[in-house]
């Protein structure tokens, strides 16, 4: 009877095998996040403060702020992680790793904000 039953362990191992992401995934993701951030910034630049009096006009700028901020934060983390993964073997200790990660995040944030 055991011969007719499927090998569940083998099926699970096959189903849960790791899948390698495409080689250009990081570049495509970075391009998409950059594009979203730029579109949100353009939307906020086009918004006039005089329109703030009417709450019905708040939806688009609020959405642009949330989406742009989220995309910008994701872009900063993506770039910091890429830099961190290439230099990880050279780090000594958790404190050094944390300091370098904070410096990377600060550098990427300044790039995105234009040293404001």
Secondary structure, DSSP 8 states (H G I E B T S, - for coil): -TTTS--HHHHHHHHT------TTHHHHHHHHHHHHHHHHHHHHHH--GGGGGSGGGHHHHHHHHHHHHHHHHHHHHHHHHHHHHHHGGG--SHHHHHHHHHHHHHHHHHHHHT--
